[in-house]
Amino acid sequence: MYHYKDLGLVNTREMFSKAMAGKYAIPAYNFNNMEQLQAIITACIETKSPVILQVSSGARKYANQILLRYMAMGAMEMIKNAGIKLPVALHLDHGDTFELCVSCIESGFSSVMIDGSAHSFQDNIQLTKKVVDYAHQYDVSVEGELGVLAGIEDEVSHEASHYTNPDDVEEFVSKTGVDSLAISIGTSHGAYKFKLKPGESVPPLRFDILEEVERRIPGFPIVLHGASSVMPEYVDMINKFGGKMENTAGIPEEQLRRAAASSVCKVNIDSDGRLAMTAKIREVFATKPGEFDPRKYLGPARDALVEMYKHKNTHVLGSAEHA
């Protein structure tokens, strides 16, 4: 077994406590490859932001679980070499089985999510508590989920969303012992979060649900999934250079900033990273059709990611300068 402390990582408990006190949210960025990880770490070094490195089960299969551990170690060495200290957690995103959570904990993850939202309420409690009981033996933090997000991202797919019922949160938290809770208040997975007709605006997040959850479990860390803004500049670039992404819409950044000033301590962002990377790669392929050196298109993609993550840390989540 590899313990996360031996890799230089931390769990999320102190991160969340400081975020709640400081009225900001910790960025939770998904990565699948070296360029994405380089960009996340570079942006967080430059903005002095704590960060949660997120790995889905699909990313774990894609990148290889052994290689991922060494990538995390390499990221910590990058930070050390920069001469600063950043709190970094390695987190399993949307773990769906007890066995997967155990495997991640044993390979050095400092935080895991067990997503039992597809089960009945009582089965969700039972599964989540089982993961918590195991994880807490190793001081690994656990995120649970109540409510279902619509959309498709990686291996997470739901046709319809179900808002979190505030009446459930006290029982769920007390019976499971989770360290944080993902709730559904109108966010969704993927780039196509809302199907808007011409002239329509994105519907606001259900802050009334968030406020009621805060009232029921005051001071408890809340997580927002599916919180990419689907930044128009990248969608436009993708479409300009041969892509086809129509009627895309994400979560407005001002709504995310409002959420980050509440008990929302962790905000998950995946699609925006995919869009930025794809946009720059398409631009290179379209404007330099003879280019075949991966460094010449992955490099610009990485640079775009760095700037995008810096923007999120500084202007959206408020995590900059809080390392």
N, C-alpha and C positions, 0 to 999 in steps of 0.2 A: 504493500500500500504506500502511496505517495501522499503525504499530508501537505495541504496548501501552504502552510507556514514555511515549510522547507523551500518552497518556490518563491517566497517573498510576497505572497498574496495576503489579503485580509478578507474577512467575511463582511457582511453589509451592515451589521448592527450599529457600529460607531458612525459609519458613513451616514446612515439614515438619521441618527440622532442629531448630528451636526447640521444636516440638510434641513430638518424640520425647524431647528432653532434659527437657522440663517435664512429661511424662506426661499430656498432654491431646491432644485431636484438634481439627482445624480444621473448623468447620461448613461444609458445602457445601450451600447452599440453592438450590433451583430457583426461577426466577421466569419469569412470562409477561407480566406487565403492570405498570403503574405502582404500584399499591397494594402488590403483593407486594414490589417493589423498595424502596419507601419503608419498609415494615415491616422488611425485613432490615437496611437501613442504619441506621434509627433504633435498632433493638434492639442492633446491634453498636456503635454510638456509645455508647449508655447503659451497656453492659456492658464496653466497651473490649475488644472481641474482634476478632481477625483474621477474615476471612471469604472464602469462595470463592463467587462468584456463578455459578450453573450455568444453562446454556441448552442445552436439547435441540434436536435438529434440528426437532422439531415446534414448539417455542416460537419458534425462529428464523423459521419460516414464518409463524407466527401474529402475531408482533410486528413483523416486517419487520427484516431484518438491518441496514439503515442506521439505523433508529430505535434499535435495540438499542445500537449504538455510542454514540449520543448519550445514551441512558439511563445507560450506564455512566459517561460523562463527567459527567452530572448527579449521579450518586451520589457521585463523587469530590469534586465541588464542595460537596455537602451535608456531607461529612466535613470538608473544609477550613473551611467556614463554622462548624462546631462547635468549631473550634479544637484539634482533636486529629489525630493521625496513626494511621491504621489500614491495615495491609497488606490489599489487596484484589486478588484474582485473578479474571479472567473466564475461565470454563472451558466448553468444549464437552463436554456429557454424552452418552455413547454415540454418538460419531461412528462411522459404519459404513463410510465410504469414505475413501480418500486424498484425493479431490477435495474432500470436505466439510471435512476438516481443513485443507487448504490455504486454502480460502475463508475459514474462520474466522480463521486466522492472519493473512491479508492484511487482514482487517477489524478487527484490534485485539485478538483474544483472546490471553491470556497463557499459556494452558494448554489442551491438547486431550486428549480421550480417544479412542483408537482401539479399538473393541470388535471384536476378531477372534475372539471366543469361539465363534461359530457355525461357524467354519472348522476344518479339521484343525489339529493342533498346529503342523506345519511351515508351513502357509499363514498361520496366525496370526502366527508369528514373522516371516515374510517381509513381510506387510502392516504389522505394527507397526514393524519396522525401517525400512521405507520412509518412514513418517510421522515417525519419530524423526530420520532423516537430514535431512529437510526442516526440521522444526521447530527443531532445534538450531542451524541456520544463523542463526535469528532469536532465539535464547535463549528459546524457548518450551518449557515443560515438557510432557512427554507421559506419560499414564497408559495402561497396557495392562491386559488382563484375561485371567485363566486361570480356567476354571470357568464354569458357566452358572447364572444366577439364574432361578427360576421366577417366574410372575406377569405382570401386565400393568400398565404405566405409560407413558403417552404412546405412543410408537411402539415400545417395547421389549416384546416378548411371547415367552414361552417356556412351554410346557406342563410341562416337567419340569426339575428342577434337577440339576446335576452338581457335586459338591464338587470344589474344586481339589485336584489331586494334588500333594503336596509334592515328589514326585520330579521334577516338571517345572520348578519355579520357577528353579533355578539356571541351567539351559540357556536358559530364556526370557529372563531378565534379562540374562545375559551376551551373548546373541546379538542382542538388540534394542536395548539401551542405554536402556531406558525409565527414567523418573525415579520412577515409583511403580507399584504393582501392585494391581489390584482382585482380590480372591479371593472365592470362594464358600464360606461356612461355615455356611449355614443361614438367611441373610436372603433376602428375595424382594421383587419389585416390587409396588407397588399396596397397596390397603387390606386385601385379603383374603390375608394372608400365610400363614395357617394355617387349616385347616378343623377346628375343635375341636368335639367332642361335649360335651354338658353335663357339667360336672365335670372336664373335661380341662384340663391346663395347657399353656402354650406350651412346646414342646421347647427345651432350651438350645442355644445356638450351639455349634458344634464348635470349642471352644477348643483341643482336641488338634491339630486341623489348623493352626490359627493358630500354636500354639507350635512345631510342626514346621517351618512355613514360616519362622518367626523364626530357628530354629536353622540352617536351610539358607542363608538370606540375612540374616545379622545386621545390624541397623542400617538395613535397607532400608524405605522408607515403604510401608505397606500401606493399602489403601482398602476401606471397607465400603460397598457399595451396598444399596439397599432397606432402610434402617435407620430408617424411621419407626416410632414406637411405637403408632400408630393409637390416639391418646389417647381413652379411654372417654368423657370428658366431652363431646367433640365428636361422637362417634358417637351418644351419648344425645340430644344436642340436635338432631341431624339427624333422628333417629327421632321425637322428641317433636313436631317441627314439620313433619311430613308426609313425611319421607324414609323410605327403606327400605334399611337397611344391617344385615343380620343375620349373626351369627357372625363378626364381624370380630376380628382379633387381630394385633398387631404385635410388635415386638421389645421385651421388657421393658427399661426404662431402666437398671436396675442391670447388665444384661448389656452394654449399650452403654458404661456408665461403665467397666466392667472392660476392655472392648476398647480404650477411649480411653487407658487407662493403659499399653497395650502398644505395639507398633510400628504400631498403627493410627493414622495421622496425619490421615486425612480420613474423615469420616462423611457420607454423602449422605442428605438428608432432603427429601422432596418431598410425599408423601401427607399428612403431618401438616399441612402448610401448606394443602393443598387442603381437608382436612376442617374445619380451623378457620374458613377463609373461608366455606365452604358453610354451616356451622352458624350463623354469625352472620347471614348473608344470609337463610337460612330463618326465623330467629327474627324478623327485621324484617318479612318478608313475611307471617308468620303473625299477628304481634301488631299490625301497622300495615298492614292490607290496602290502605289508600288511598294509601300512600307510593309516589311515582313518581320522586323525585329520586335519581339514582344515588349522590350523595354521602351520602345518609342511610342507605344500606345497605352501600355499599363502605367508608364511613368506619368504622363499627363492625367490619366484617370486618378492616380494616387494623389497628385497635386490638387485636383478638384475636390477630392474627398477631404484633404487636410483643411482647405478653406471652408468647406461646408460644416465640418465638425467644429471648427473654431467659432463659426457663426452661431451654431446651436448652443455651445457652452456659454458664450458671452451674452448673446441677445435673446435667447429663448429660455434656456433652463436656469441661467444665472449661476452656474457652477464655477465659472472662471474665478481664479484667485482664491479658491477655497480648498486647495490641496492641504 
